[in-house]
Amino acid sequence: MIWCPKYRRSVLTGPVESRLKAIVREVAGEFMAEVLEMEVMPDHVHLLVEAAPQLSVSQLVARMKGRSSRLLRAEFPSLAMLPALWTPSMFVSTVGGAPLAVVKRCIERQKVA
């Protein structure tokens, strides 16, 4: 899963990044999904999530984006000034035939590249 802030603003840094990670893991737990890998870049989020096939991925992402927007904007005044935190779009793909280790490595290396 990948999504980004509105206008691709570089706002996901420092304490915002840490708090976002906690919120995403909390929401995933409520859906009985497991975050296998997560990398938060200043202007986008990469997630590798393991979930039951019956889970609505769009509902999971919508809940992650909705709750994180509400809580982050309440906790960080600089984000409260933005008209919206997230874009309405997202990218979601299944891992399918790719080995899980390869996908994890790609996400881990996002900040190195």
Summary of the structure (lengths in Angstrom):
residues: 113
radius of gyration: 13.7
end to end distance: 18.6
largest distance: 43.1
contacts: 303
relative contact order: 0.23
helix: 46%
strand: 18%
